[in-house]
Amino acid sequence: MQKKVIGRTDKIDFPKLNLFKIDAKIDTGAYTSAIHCSKIKEDNGILKCTFYSVGHPNFNGKEIVFENYTFTDVKSSNGFVENRYKIKTEVIFFNKTYKINLTLSTRAEMRFPVLIGRQFLKKKFMVDVDLIDLSYSKTVK
């Protein structure tokens, strides 16, 4: 399978989360992919998440409910290990829908609300750090 070239950043869609044109950083230094979640509430085996951020206008603030989720340990670049919720959803790159695992994180202070890591990128994409928005520029509008 030939890998598609992707740039260092892009705008992507998460149709099952009702999130569109979301700024994402493609990060080969990160193993897992992460998405900003402003509010997380777990109740009787149900996970309720609110995707909202003042700095990211395409985050709509709607609550999404997950019945299936897990936990995973994520090690940051400074060596700190954090146990995070992990969800499975879909993401669109180059007009193709892929399954993706996302950890839920507070990324409000970050420039990009989504981080795409190696676990998702492997066997699908090669990153050219000189380029941006390759997938978004090919999006059927």
N, CA, C and O atoms as CSV, one atom per row, in Angstrom:
chain,resi,resn,atom,element,x,y,z
A,1,MET,N,N,0.842,-1.180,0.000
A,1,MET,CA,C,0.000,0.000,0.000
A,1,MET,C,C,0.893,1.251,0.000
A,1,MET,O,O,1.781,1.389,0.841
A,2,GLN,N,N,0.650,2.138,-0.932
A,2,GLN,CA,C,1.426,3.364,-1.006
A,2,GLN,C,C,0.898,4.369,0.018
A,2,GLN,O,O,-0.309,4.552,0.176
A,3,LYS,N,N,1.839,5.012,0.704
A,3,LYS,CA,C,1.461,5.982,1.720
A,3,LYS,C,C,1.197,7.340,1.072
A,3,LYS,O,O,1.877,7.739,0.127
A,4,LYS,N,N,0.190,8.041,1.606
A,4,LYS,CA,C,-0.098,9.404,1.176
A,4,LYS,C,C,0.801,10.369,1.933
A,4,LYS,O,O,1.155,10.126,3.086
A,5,VAL,N,N,1.163,11.452,1.285
A,5,VAL,CA,C,1.952,12.485,1.941
A,5,VAL,C,C,0.991,13.447,2.630
A,5,VAL,O,O,0.001,13.891,2.049
A,6,ILE,N,N,1.308,13.753,3.877
A,6,ILE,CA,C,0.512,14.682,4.661
A,6,ILE,C,C,1.463,15.739,5.223
A,6,ILE,O,O,2.636,15.458,5.468
A,7,GLY,N,N,0.959,16.940,5.423
A,7,GLY,CA,C,1.789,18.013,5.950
A,7,GLY,C,C,1.849,18.014,7.463
A,7,GLY,O,O,1.321,17.112,8.113
A,8,ARG,N,N,2.494,19.028,8.027
A,8,ARG,CA,C,2.669,19.101,9.487
A,8,ARG,C,C,1.399,19.522,10.217
A,8,ARG,O,O,1.266,19.275,11.416
A,9,THR,N,N,0.465,20.154,9.510
A,9,THR,CA,C,-0.834,20.506,10.088
A,9,THR,C,C,-1.909,20.277,9.031
A,9,THR,O,O,-1.615,20.183,7.840
A,10,ASP,N,N,-3.156,20.189,9.484
A,10,ASP,CA,C,-4.269,20.018,8.560
A,10,ASP,C,C,-5.564,20.396,9.264
A,10,ASP,O,O,-5.590,20.635,10.471
A,11,LYS,N,N,-6.626,20.444,8.488
A,11,LYS,CA,C,-7.973,20.642,9.023
A,11,LYS,C,C,-8.725,19.355,8.709
A,11,LYS,O,O,-8.779,18.928,7.556
A,12,ILE,N,N,-9.308,18.738,9.739
A,12,ILE,CA,C,-9.927,17.430,9.552
A,12,ILE,C,C,-11.333,17.399,10.149
A,12,ILE,O,O,-11.710,18.252,10.953
A,13,ASP,N,N,-12.091,16.390,9.728
A,13,ASP,CA,C,-13.475,16.221,10.181
A,13,ASP,C,C,-13.607,14.952,11.017
A,13,ASP,O,O,-12.995,13.923,10.730
A,14,PHE,N,N,-14.432,15.062,12.065
A,14,PHE,CA,C,-14.824,13.930,12.897
A,14,PHE,C,C,-16.349,13.838,12.814
A,14,PHE,O,O,-17.043,14.367,13.683
A,15,PRO,N,N,-16.881,13.174,11.780
A,15,PRO,CA,C,-18.338,13.196,11.563
A,15,PRO,C,C,-19.159,12.638,12.726
A,15,PRO,O,O,-20.230,13.168,13.022
A,16,LYS,N,N,-18.686,11.586,13.391
A,16,LYS,CA,C,-19.447,11.017,14.512
A,16,LYS,C,C,-19.457,11.924,15.739
A,16,LYS,O,O,-20.307,11.775,16.617
A,17,LEU,N,N,-18.515,12.861,15.801
A,17,LEU,CA,C,-18.467,13.813,16.906
A,17,LEU,C,C,-19.100,15.145,16.513
A,17,LEU,O,O,-19.172,16.071,17.321
A,18,ASN,N,N,-19.556,15.230,15.264
A,18,ASN,CA,C,-20.153,16.454,14.734
A,18,ASN,C,C,-19.171,17.635,14.815
A,18,ASN,O,O,-19.554,18.764,15.118
A,19,LEU,N,N,-17.896,17.336,14.534
A,19,LEU,CA,C,-16.842,18.343,14.536
A,19,LEU,C,C,-16.217,18.404,13.144
A,19,LEU,O,O,-15.779,17.386,12.607
A,20,PHE,N,N,-16.180,19.591,12.571
A,20,PHE,CA,C,-15.714,19.740,11.191
A,20,PHE,C,C,-14.703,20.877,11.073
A,20,PHE,O,O,-14.778,21.867,11.800
A,21,LYS,N,N,-13.766,20.723,10.154
A,21,LYS,CA,C,-12.687,21.695,9.913
A,21,LYS,C,C,-11.915,21.990,11.202
A,21,LYS,O,O,-11.689,23.148,11.553
A,22,ILE,N,N,-11.524,20.941,11.887
A,22,ILE,CA,C,-10.801,21.068,13.151
A,22,ILE,C,C,-9.297,21.105,12.871
A,22,ILE,O,O,-8.767,20.257,12.154
A,23,ASP,N,N,-8.626,22.094,13.444
A,23,ASP,CA,C,-7.184,22.219,13.277
A,23,ASP,C,C,-6.477,21.064,13.982
A,23,ASP,O,O,-6.747,20.773,15.148
A,24,ALA,N,N,-5.564,20.408,13.255
A,24,ALA,CA,C,-4.827,19.278,13.816
A,24,ALA,C,C,-3.343,19.424,13.538
A,24,ALA,O,O,-2.930,19.860,12.463
A,25,LYS,N,N,-2.555,19.050,14.530
A,25,LYS,CA,C,-1.106,19.001,14.372
A,25,LYS,C,C,-0.725,17.543,14.134
A,25,LYS,O,O,-1.131,16.658,14.886
A,26,ILE,N,N,0.043,17.303,13.100
A,26,ILE,CA,C,0.537,15.960,12.806
A,26,ILE,C,C,1.864,15.830,13.555
A,26,ILE,O,O,2.820,16.544,13.253
A,27,ASP,N,N,1.922,14.926,14.524
A,27,ASP,CA,C,3.059,14.874,15.441
A,27,ASP,C,C,3.671,13.481,15.478
A,27,ASP,O,O,3.174,12.592,16.171
A,28,THR,N,N,4.752,13.298,14.728
A,28,THR,CA,C,5.406,11.986,14.695
A,28,THR,C,C,6.144,11.689,16.002
A,28,THR,O,O,6.587,10.561,16.218
A,29,GLY,N,N,6.278,12.681,16.863
A,29,GLY,CA,C,6.892,12.463,18.165
A,29,GLY,C,C,5.920,11.905,19.188
A,29,GLY,O,O,6.332,11.413,20.239
A,30,ALA,N,N,4.630,11.981,18.884
A,30,ALA,CA,C,3.595,11.468,19.796
A,30,ALA,C,C,3.152,10.088,19.323
A,30,ALA,O,O,2.969,9.871,18.126
A,31,TYR,N,N,2.984,9.170,20.240
A,31,TYR,CA,C,2.503,7.835,19.865
A,31,TYR,C,C,0.988,7.853,19.675
A,31,TYR,O,O,0.478,7.384,18.658
A,32,THR,N,N,0.272,8.398,20.660
A,32,THR,CA,C,-1.191,8.402,20.604
A,32,THR,C,C,-1.714,9.709,20.023
A,32,THR,O,O,-1.018,10.725,20.011
A,33,SER,N,N,-2.937,9.662,19.549
A,33,SER,CA,C,-3.629,10.860,19.070
A,33,SER,C,C,-4.516,11.371,20.201
A,33,SER,O,O,-5.017,10.592,21.013
A,34,ALA,N,N,-4.702,12.686,20.244
A,34,ALA,CA,C,-5.471,13.284,21.344
A,34,ALA,C,C,-6.393,14.368,20.803
A,34,ALA,O,O,-6.110,14.992,19.780
A,35,ILE,N,N,-7.503,14.580,21.510
A,35,ILE,CA,C,-8.446,15.637,21.165
A,35,ILE,C,C,-8.791,16.407,22.432
A,35,ILE,O,O,-8.908,15.837,23.516
A,36,HIS,N,N,-8.952,17.713,22.269
A,36,HIS,CA,C,-9.316,18.563,23.399
A,36,HIS,C,C,-10.753,18.284,23.821
A,36,HIS,O,O,-11.663,18.270,22.992
A,37,CYS,N,N,-10.943,18.069,25.089
A,37,CYS,CA,C,-12.269,17.863,25.661
A,37,CYS,C,C,-12.372,18.768,26.878
A,37,CYS,O,O,-11.606,18.630,27.831
A,38,SER,N,N,-13.328,19.701,26.840
A,38,SER,CA,C,-13.409,20.698,27.905
A,38,SER,C,C,-14.108,20.186,29.160
A,38,SER,O,O,-13.892,20.713,30.251
A,39,LYS,N,N,-14.931,19.176,29.012
A,39,LYS,CA,C,-15.677,18.671,30.166
A,39,LYS,C,C,-15.889,17.173,29.989
A,39,LYS,O,O,-16.402,16.729,28.962
A,40,ILE,N,N,-15.495,16.399,30.989
A,40,ILE,CA,C,-15.651,14.948,30.956
A,40,ILE,C,C,-16.387,14.521,32.220
A,40,ILE,O,O,-16.015,14.900,33.331
A,41,LYS,N,N,-17.433,13.729,32.031
A,41,LYS,CA,C,-18.194,13.232,33.178
A,41,LYS,C,C,-18.493,11.762,32.934
A,41,LYS,O,O,-19.021,11.386,31.888
A,42,GLU,N,N,-18.147,10.935,33.917
A,42,GLU,CA,C,-18.420,9.505,33.835
A,42,GLU,C,C,-19.512,9.179,34.849
A,42,GLU,O,O,-19.410,9.531,36.024
A,43,ASP,N,N,-20.563,8.498,34.374
A,43,ASP,CA,C,-21.687,8.184,35.237
A,43,ASP,C,C,-22.291,6.847,34.837
A,43,ASP,O,O,-22.793,6.696,33.723
A,44,ASN,N,N,-22.243,5.876,35.744
A,44,ASN,CA,C,-22.826,4.546,35.507
A,44,ASN,C,C,-22.363,3.911,34.200
A,44,ASN,O,O,-23.176,3.385,33.440
A,45,GLY,N,N,-21.067,3.960,33.942
A,45,GLY,CA,C,-20.518,3.323,32.741
A,45,GLY,C,C,-20.742,4.099,31.459
A,45,GLY,O,O,-20.493,3.579,30.372
A,46,ILE,N,N,-21.202,5.322,31.566
A,46,ILE,CA,C,-21.423,6.199,30.406
A,46,ILE,C,C,-20.467,7.380,30.527
A,46,ILE,O,O,-20.333,7.980,31.594
A,47,LEU,N,N,-19.812,7.700,29.428
A,47,LEU,CA,C,-18.885,8.829,29.398
A,47,LEU,C,C,-19.529,9.964,28.622
A,47,LEU,O,O,-19.927,9.792,27.470
A,48,LYS,N,N,-19.630,11.128,29.259
A,48,LYS,CA,C,-20.218,12.305,28.617
A,48,LYS,C,C,-19.111,13.336,28.432
A,48,LYS,O,O,-18.432,13.722,29.383
A,49,CYS,N,N,-18.946,13.772,27.184
A,49,CYS,CA,C,-17.861,14.691,26.850
A,49,CYS,C,C,-18.413,15.923,26.156
A,49,CYS,O,O,-19.324,15.832,25.333
A,50,THR,N,N,-17.853,17.070,26.494
A,50,THR,CA,C,-18.198,18.323,25.824
A,50,THR,C,C,-16.959,18.821,25.098
A,50,THR,O,O,-15.912,19.043,25.706
A,51,PHE,N,N,-17.095,18.992,23.797
A,51,PHE,CA,C,-15.994,19.487,22.974
A,51,PHE,C,C,-16.243,20.973,22.719
A,51,PHE,O,O,-16.976,21.355,21.806
A,52,TYR,N,N,-15.607,21.798,23.558
A,52,TYR,CA,C,-15.780,23.249,23.466
A,52,TYR,C,C,-14.467,23.936,23.784
A,52,TYR,O,O,-13.730,23.519,24.677
A,53,SER,N,N,-14.186,24.994,23.043
A,53,SER,CA,C,-12.992,25.793,23.328
A,53,SER,C,C,-13.170,27.182,22.737
A,53,SER,O,O,-13.525,27.325,21.566
A,54,VAL,N,N,-12.928,28.191,23.537
A,54,VAL,CA,C,-13.049,29.581,23.089
A,54,VAL,C,C,-12.118,29.845,21.907
A,54,VAL,O,O,-12.504,30.515,20.948
A,55,GLY,N,N,-10.911,29.327,21.972
A,55,GLY,CA,C,-9.925,29.573,20.927
A,55,GLY,C,C,-10.120,28.770,19.660
A,55,GLY,O,O,-9.415,28.986,18.674
A,56,HIS,N,N,-11.069,27.842,19.668
A,56,HIS,CA,C,-11.291,26.985,18.514
A,56,HIS,C,C,-12.783,27.010,18.162
A,56,HIS,O,O,-13.555,26.195,18.665
A,57,PRO,N,N,-13.181,27.944,17.301
A,57,PRO,CA,C,-14.601,28.178,17.027
A,57,PRO,C,C,-15.352,26.992,16.418
A,57,PRO,O,O,-16.580,26.950,16.497
A,58,ASN,N,N,-14.659,26.039,15.819
A,58,ASN,CA,C,-15.358,24.896,15.231
A,58,ASN,C,C,-15.686,23.814,16.250
A,58,ASN,O,O,-16.323,22.815,15.917
A,59,PHE,N,N,-15.253,24.014,17.492
A,59,PHE,CA,C,-15.683,23.120,18.568
A,59,PHE,C,C,-17.045,23.641,19.018
A,59,PHE,O,O,-17.150,24.762,19.516
A,60,ASN,N,N,-18.081,22.833,18.844
A,60,ASN,CA,C,-19.454,23.317,18.944
A,60,ASN,C,C,-20.066,23.306,20.346
A,60,ASN,O,O,-21.151,23.855,20.537
A,61,GLY,N,N,-19.407,22.703,21.320
A,61,GLY,CA,C,-19.930,22.703,22.684
A,61,GLY,C,C,-21.028,21.693,22.942
A,61,GLY,O,O,-21.616,21.685,24.024
A,62,LYS,N,N,-21.318,20.836,21.966
A,62,LYS,CA,C,-22.348,19.813,22.173
A,62,LYS,C,C,-21.781,18.651,22.977
A,62,LYS,O,O,-20.609,18.297,22.850
A,63,GLU,N,N,-22.640,18.067,23.807
A,63,GLU,CA,C,-22.238,16.913,24.602
A,63,GLU,C,C,-22.383,15.646,23.763
A,63,GLU,O,O,-23.407,15.429,23.115
A,64,ILE,N,N,-21.346,14.818,23.786
A,64,ILE,CA,C,-21.352,13.536,23.086
A,64,ILE,C,C,-21.267,12.446,24.141
A,64,ILE,O,O,-20.504,12.563,25.100
A,65,VAL,N,N,-22.049,11.385,23.968
A,65,VAL,CA,C,-22.101,10.289,24.925
A,65,VAL,C,C,-21.419,9.059,24.328
A,65,VAL,O,O,-21.661,8.691,23.178
A,66,PHE,N,N,-20.561,8.432,25.136
A,66,PHE,CA,C,-19.866,7.213,24.727
A,66,PHE,C,C,-20.205,6.100,25.698
A,66,PHE,O,O,-20.052,6.254,26.910
A,67,GLU,N,N,-20.664,4.985,25.168
A,67,GLU,CA,C,-20.915,3.809,25.993
A,67,GLU,C,C,-19.688,2.915,26.028
A,67,GLU,O,O,-19.483,2.157,26.975
A,68,ASN,N,N,-18.867,3.014,24.972
A,68,ASN,CA,C,-17.646,2.215,24.885
A,68,ASN,C,C,-16.434,3.130,24.957
A,68,ASN,O,O,-16.251,3.999,24.104
A,69,TYR,N,N,-15.621,2.933,25.960
A,69,TYR,CA,C,-14.403,3.708,26.141
A,69,TYR,C,C,-13.479,2.903,27.044
A,69,TYR,O,O,-13.905,1.980,27.739
A,70,THR,N,N,-12.219,3.273,27.016
A,70,THR,CA,C,-11.226,2.611,27.862
A,70,THR,C,C,-10.340,3.687,28.479
A,70,THR,O,O,-10.594,4.883,28.337
A,71,PHE,N,N,-9.293,3.235,29.168
A,71,PHE,CA,C,-8.293,4.122,29.746
A,71,PHE,C,C,-6.934,3.718,29.205
A,71,PHE,O,O,-6.703,2.551,28.886
A,72,THR,N,N,-6.044,4.680,29.103
A,72,THR,CA,C,-4.676,4.379,28.695
A,72,THR,C,C,-3.721,5.360,29.354
A,72,THR,O,O,-4.083,6.503,29.634
A,73,ASP,N,N,-2.508,4.909,29.596
A,73,ASP,CA,C,-1.483,5.794,30.132
A,73,ASP,C,C,-0.793,6.500,28.974
A,73,ASP,O,O,-0.411,5.865,27.991
A,74,VAL,N,N,-0.635,7.810,29.091
A,74,VAL,CA,C,0.034,8.618,28.070
A,74,VAL,C,C,1.197,9.329,28.743
A,74,VAL,O,O,1.036,10.007,29.758
A,75,LYS,N,N,2.385,9.153,28.145
A,75,LYS,CA,C,3.590,9.784,28.684
A,75,LYS,C,C,3.898,11.037,27.874
A,75,LYS,O,O,4.062,10.965,26.656
A,76,SER,N,N,3.976,12.174,28.539
A,76,SER,CA,C,4.263,13.439,27.862
A,76,SER,C,C,5.757,13.569,27.593
A,76,SER,O,O,6.559,12.773,28.079
A,77,SER,N,N,6.113,14.570,26.821
A,77,SER,CA,C,7.523,14.779,26.465
A,77,SER,C,C,8.393,15.084,27.678
A,77,SER,O,O,9.609,14.892,27.639
A,78,ASN,N,N,7.768,15.561,28.760
A,78,ASN,CA,C,8.556,15.838,29.970
A,78,ASN,C,C,8.626,14.629,30.909
A,78,ASN,O,O,9.161,14.727,32.013
A,79,GLY,N,N,8.083,13.488,30.466
A,79,GLY,CA,C,8.171,12.254,31.235
A,79,GLY,C,C,7.011,11.993,32.182
A,79,GLY,O,O,6.960,10.933,32.806
A,80,PHE,N,N,6.084,12.926,32.305
A,80,PHE,CA,C,4.929,12.774,33.181
A,80,PHE,C,C,3.931,11.801,32.555
A,80,PHE,O,O,3.600,11.932,31.377
A,81,VAL,N,N,3.452,10.836,33.320
A,81,VAL,CA,C,2.475,9.855,32.828
A,81,VAL,C,C,1.094,10.227,33.341
A,81,VAL,O,O,0.895,10.453,34.535
A,82,GLU,N,N,0.147,10.284,32.418
A,82,GLU,CA,C,-1.231,10.635,32.758
A,82,GLU,C,C,-2.166,9.522,32.275
A,82,GLU,O,O,-2.039,9.055,31.143
A,83,ASN,N,N,-3.095,9.101,33.120
A,83,ASN,CA,C,-4.095,8.114,32.723
A,83,ASN,C,C,-5.270,8.867,32.104
A,83,ASN,O,O,-5.885,9.709,32.757
A,84,ARG,N,N,-5.581,8.563,30.844
A,84,ARG,CA,C,-6.631,9.283,30.120
A,84,ARG,C,C,-7.715,8.345,29.608
A,84,ARG,O,O,-7.496,7.149,29.413
A,85,TYR,N,N,-8.884,8.926,29.398
A,85,TYR,CA,C,-9.952,8.214,28.703
A,85,TYR,C,C,-9.553,8.076,27.240
A,85,TYR,O,O,-8.920,8.964,26.669
A,86,LYS,N,N,-9.935,6.942,26.639
A,86,LYS,CA,C,-9.665,6.726,25.219
A,86,LYS,C,C,-10.967,6.312,24.536
A,86,LYS,O,O,-11.671,5.415,24.998
A,87,ILE,N,N,-11.270,6.984,23.429
A,87,ILE,CA,C,-12.474,6.683,22.662
A,87,ILE,C,C,-12.089,6.238,21.258
A,87,ILE,O,O,-10.978,6.489,20.792
A,88,LYS,N,N,-13.024,5.577,20.598
A,88,LYS,CA,C,-12.849,5.195,19.194
A,88,LYS,C,C,-13.878,5.974,18.392
A,88,LYS,O,O,-15.047,6.051,18.767
A,89,THR,N,N,-13.431,6.548,17.288
A,89,THR,CA,C,-14.334,7.292,16.419
A,89,THR,C,C,-13.802,7.225,14.995
A,89,THR,O,O,-12.980,6.369,14.667
A,90,GLU,N,N,-14.274,8.124,14.163
A,90,GLU,CA,C,-13.825,8.177,12.771
A,90,GLU,C,C,-13.307,9.567,12.450
A,90,GLU,O,O,-13.774,10.565,12.998
A,91,VAL,N,N,-12.321,9.613,11.540
A,91,VAL,CA,C,-11.739,10.866,11.079
A,91,VAL,C,C,-11.638,10.795,9.559
A,91,VAL,O,O,-11.473,9.719,8.984
A,92,ILE,N,N,-11.737,11.948,8.924
A,92,ILE,CA,C,-11.652,11.992,7.465
A,92,ILE,C,C,-10.378,12.713,7.045
A,92,ILE,O,O,-10.140,13.862,7.415
A,93,PHE,N,N,-9.565,12.009,6.262
A,93,PHE,CA,C,-8.383,12.565,5.607
A,93,PHE,C,C,-8.495,12.260,4.124
A,93,PHE,O,O,-8.809,11.129,3.753
A,94,PHE,N,N,-8.248,13.239,3.271
A,94,PHE,CA,C,-8.277,13.055,1.823
A,94,PHE,C,C,-9.589,12.396,1.361
A,94,PHE,O,O,-9.580,11.515,0.502
A,95,ASN,N,N,-10.701,12.832,1.937
A,95,ASN,CA,C,-12.041,12.341,1.598
A,95,ASN,C,C,-12.243,10.857,1.899
A,95,ASN,O,O,-13.176,10.245,1.378
A,96,LYS,N,N,-11.396,10.281,2.719
A,96,LYS,CA,C,-11.527,8.883,3.107
A,96,LYS,C,C,-11.714,8.812,4.622
A,96,LYS,O,O,-11.043,9.520,5.372
A,97,THR,N,N,-12.627,7.958,5.059
A,97,THR,CA,C,-12.914,7.797,6.481
A,97,THR,C,C,-12.051,6.689,7.079
A,97,THR,O,O,-11.981,5.579,6.553
A,98,TYR,N,N,-11.398,7.020,8.187
A,98,TYR,CA,C,-10.545,6.075,8.911
A,98,TYR,C,C,-11.042,5.949,10.336
A,98,TYR,O,O,-11.614,6.888,10.889
A,99,LYS,N,N,-10.821,4.782,10.929
A,99,LYS,CA,C,-11.066,4.601,12.357
A,99,LYS,C,C,-9.858,5.180,13.102
A,99,LYS,O,O,-8.720,5.068,12.646
A,100,ILE,N,N,-10.127,5.799,14.254
A,100,ILE,CA,C,-9.048,6.392,15.034
A,100,ILE,C,C,-9.342,6.263,16.527
A,100,ILE,O,O,-10.486,6.388,16.962
A,101,ASN,N,N,-8.283,6.010,17.303
A,101,ASN,CA,C,-8.352,6.046,18.762
A,101,ASN,C,C,-7.874,7.423,19.196
A,101,ASN,O,O,-6.828,7.894,18.751
A,102,LEU,N,N,-8.637,8.061,20.061
A,102,LEU,CA,C,-8.273,9.384,20.570
A,102,LEU,C,C,-8.290,9.367,22.084
A,102,LEU,O,O,-9.226,8.853,22.697
A,103,THR,N,N,-7.252,9.932,22.689
A,103,THR,CA,C,-7.312,10.144,24.127
A,103,THR,C,C,-7.930,11.515,24.354
A,103,THR,O,O,-7.770,12.422,23.537
A,104,LEU,N,N,-8.630,11.658,25.459
A,104,LEU,CA,C,-9.280,12.928,25.797
A,104,LEU,C,C,-8.358,13.710,26.711
A,104,LEU,O,O,-7.892,13.200,27.730
A,105,SER,N,N,-8.101,14.949,26.337
A,105,SER,CA,C,-7.125,15.755,27.048
A,105,SER,C,C,-7.578,17.208,27.094
A,105,SER,O,O,-8.368,17.650,26.259
A,106,THR,N,N,-7.075,17.940,28.068
A,106,THR,CA,C,-7.325,19.374,28.103
A,106,THR,C,C,-6.225,20.046,27.295
A,106,THR,O,O,-5.081,20.138,27.738
A,107,ARG,N,N,-6.585,20.512,26.107
A,107,ARG,CA,C,-5.622,21.159,25.209
A,107,ARG,C,C,-6.018,22.615,24.976
A,107,ARG,O,O,-5.659,23.195,23.951
A,108,ALA,N,N,-6.746,23.203,25.906
A,108,ALA,CA,C,-7.251,24.570,25.745
A,108,ALA,C,C,-6.129,25.577,25.525
A,108,ALA,O,O,-6.307,26.551,24.794
A,109,GLU,N,N,-4.990,25.355,26.142
A,109,GLU,CA,C,-3.870,26.282,26.021
A,109,GLU,C,C,-3.021,26.005,24.775
A,109,GLU,O,O,-2.106,26.767,24.460
A,110,MET,N,N,-3.322,24.929,24.080
A,110,MET,CA,C,-2.545,24.540,22.910
A,110,MET,C,C,-3.096,25.200,21.648
A,110,MET,O,O,-4.287,25.500,21.560
A,111,ARG,N,N,-2.222,25.418,20.682
A,111,ARG,CA,C,-2.644,26.024,19.418
A,111,ARG,C,C,-3.569,25.089,18.628
A,111,ARG,O,O,-4.485,25.545,17.944
A,112,PHE,N,N,-3.320,23.781,18.728
A,112,PHE,CA,C,-4.104,22.802,17.985
A,112,PHE,C,C,-4.918,21.946,18.948
A,112,PHE,O,O,-4.354,21.340,19.860
A,113,PRO,N,N,-6.225,21.889,18.761
A,113,PRO,CA,C,-7.056,21.081,19.653
A,113,PRO,C,C,-6.927,19.575,19.423
A,113,PRO,O,O,-7.371,18.775,20.246
A,114,VAL,N,N,-6.314,19.195,18.292
A,114,VAL,CA,C,-6.144,17.779,17.968
A,114,VAL,C,C,-4.675,17.522,17.640
A,114,VAL,O,O,-4.016,18.305,16.956
A,115,LEU,N,N,-4.194,16.401,18.154
A,115,LEU,CA,C,-2.846,15.937,17.874
A,115,LEU,C,C,-2.984,14.554,17.236
A,115,LEU,O,O,-3.623,13.667,17.803
A,116,ILE,N,N,-2.390,14.374,16.068
A,116,ILE,CA,C,-2.432,13.079,15.391
A,116,ILE,C,C,-1.061,12.427,15.549
A,116,ILE,O,O,-0.054,12.961,15.085
A,117,GLY,N,N,-1.031,11.263,16.209
A,117,GLY,CA,C,0.217,10.586,16.524
A,117,GLY,C,C,0.545,9.413,15.615
A,117,GLY,O,O,-0.208,9.072,14.703
A,118,ARG,N,N,1.694,8.806,15.894
A,118,ARG,CA,C,2.226,7.717,15.065
A,118,ARG,C,C,1.313,6.505,14.979
A,118,ARG,O,O,1.245,5.854,13.936
A,119,GLN,N,N,0.620,6.200,16.045
A,119,GLN,CA,C,-0.245,5.015,16.048
A,119,GLN,C,C,-1.248,5.092,14.891
A,119,GLN,O,O,-1.522,4.083,14.240
A,120,PHE,N,N,-1.790,6.273,14.637
A,120,PHE,CA,C,-2.722,6.458,13.522
A,120,PHE,C,C,-1.982,6.573,12.189
A,120,PHE,O,O,-2.431,6.015,11.188
A,121,LEU,N,N,-0.874,7.277,12.162
A,121,LEU,CA,C,-0.164,7.584,10.913
A,121,LEU,C,C,0.487,6.365,10.260
A,121,LEU,O,O,0.574,6.291,9.034
A,122,LYS,N,N,0.942,5.412,11.072
A,122,LYS,CA,C,1.742,4.306,10.529
A,122,LYS,C,C,0.979,3.524,9.461
A,122,LYS,O,O,-0.217,3.260,9.580
A,123,LYS,N,N,1.710,3.174,8.432
A,123,LYS,CA,C,1.237,2.402,7.278
A,123,LYS,C,C,0.239,3.156,6.401
A,123,LYS,O,O,-0.269,2.596,5.430
A,124,LYS,N,N,-0.052,4.434,6.734
A,124,LYS,CA,C,-1.002,5.207,5.936
A,124,LYS,C,C,-0.402,6.479,5.359
A,124,LYS,O,O,-0.677,6.834,4.213
A,125,PHE,N,N,0.419,7.170,6.149
A,125,PHE,CA,C,0.886,8.507,5.768
A,125,PHE,C,C,2.386,8.683,5.983
A,125,PHE,O,O,2.987,8.064,6.862
A,126,MET,N,N,2.967,9.542,5.158
A,126,MET,CA,C,4.325,10.048,5.360
A,126,MET,C,C,4.184,11.548,5.566
A,126,MET,O,O,3.388,12.195,4.885
A,127,VAL,N,N,4.948,12.106,6.498
A,127,VAL,CA,C,4.816,13.510,6.840
A,127,VAL,C,C,5.911,14.337,6.176
A,127,VAL,O,O,7.099,14.040,6.303
A,128,ASP,N,N,5.485,15.383,5.465
A,128,ASP,CA,C,6.406,16.371,4.902
A,128,ASP,C,C,6.195,17.652,5.693
A,128,ASP,O,O,5.170,18.317,5.538
A,129,VAL,N,N,7.160,18.002,6.543
A,129,VAL,CA,C,6.997,19.133,7.454
A,129,VAL,C,C,7.000,20.488,6.744
A,129,VAL,O,O,6.702,21.507,7.368
A,130,ASP,N,N,7.328,20.518,5.466
A,130,ASP,CA,C,7.294,21.772,4.706
A,130,ASP,C,C,5.890,22.106,4.203
A,130,ASP,O,O,5.663,23.198,3.681
A,131,LEU,N,N,4.952,21.179,4.357
A,131,LEU,CA,C,3.613,21.346,3.791
A,131,LEU,C,C,2.550,21.445,4.882
A,131,LEU,O,O,2.743,20.970,6.001
A,132,ILE,N,N,1.411,22.079,4.533
A,132,ILE,CA,C,0.265,22.156,5.454
A,132,ILE,C,C,-1.032,21.952,4.673
A,132,ILE,O,O,-1.083,22.188,3.466
A,133,ASP,N,N,-2.061,21.521,5.362
A,133,ASP,CA,C,-3.435,21.416,4.847
A,133,ASP,C,C,-3.584,20.649,3.541
A,133,ASP,O,O,-4.415,21.020,2.711
A,134,LEU,N,N,-2.813,19.600,3.335
A,134,LEU,CA,C,-2.914,18.817,2.093
A,134,LEU,C,C,-4.260,18.113,1.983
A,134,LEU,O,O,-4.882,18.135,0.921
A,135,SER,N,N,-4.710,17.498,3.053
A,135,SER,CA,C,-5.998,16.812,3.044
A,135,SER,C,C,-7.147,17.807,2.858
A,135,SER,O,O,-8.049,17.595,2.047
A,136,TYR,N,N,-7.090,18.893,3.627
A,136,TYR,CA,C,-8.147,19.893,3.560
A,136,TYR,C,C,-8.259,20.498,2.162
A,136,TYR,O,O,-9.366,20.764,1.693
A,137,SER,N,N,-7.147,20.714,1.502
A,137,SER,CA,C,-7.175,21.302,0.158
A,137,SER,C,C,-7.804,20.361,-0.867
A,137,SER,O,O,-8.210,20.798,-1.943
A,138,LYS,N,N,-7.885,19.080,-0.539
A,138,LYS,CA,C,-8.486,18.082,-1.443
A,138,LYS,C,C,-9.932,17.748,-1.043
A,138,LYS,O,O,-10.574,16.919,-1.688
A,139,THR,N,N,-10.441,18.381,0.008
A,139,THR,CA,C,-11.775,18.096,0.512
A,139,THR,C,C,-12.843,18.485,-0.494
A,139,THR,O,O,-12.814,19.576,-1.063
A,140,VAL,N,N,-13.790,17.572,-0.705
A,140,VAL,CA,C,-14.942,17.866,-1.542
A,140,VAL,C,C,-15.825,18.812,-0.762
A,140,VAL,O,O,-16.300,18.480,0.324
A,141,LYS,N,N,-16.044,19.995,-1.316
A,141,LYS,CA,C,-16.820,21.013,-0.591
A,141,LYS,C,C,-18.219,21.123,-1.128
A,141,LYS,O,O,-19.008,21.929,-0.635
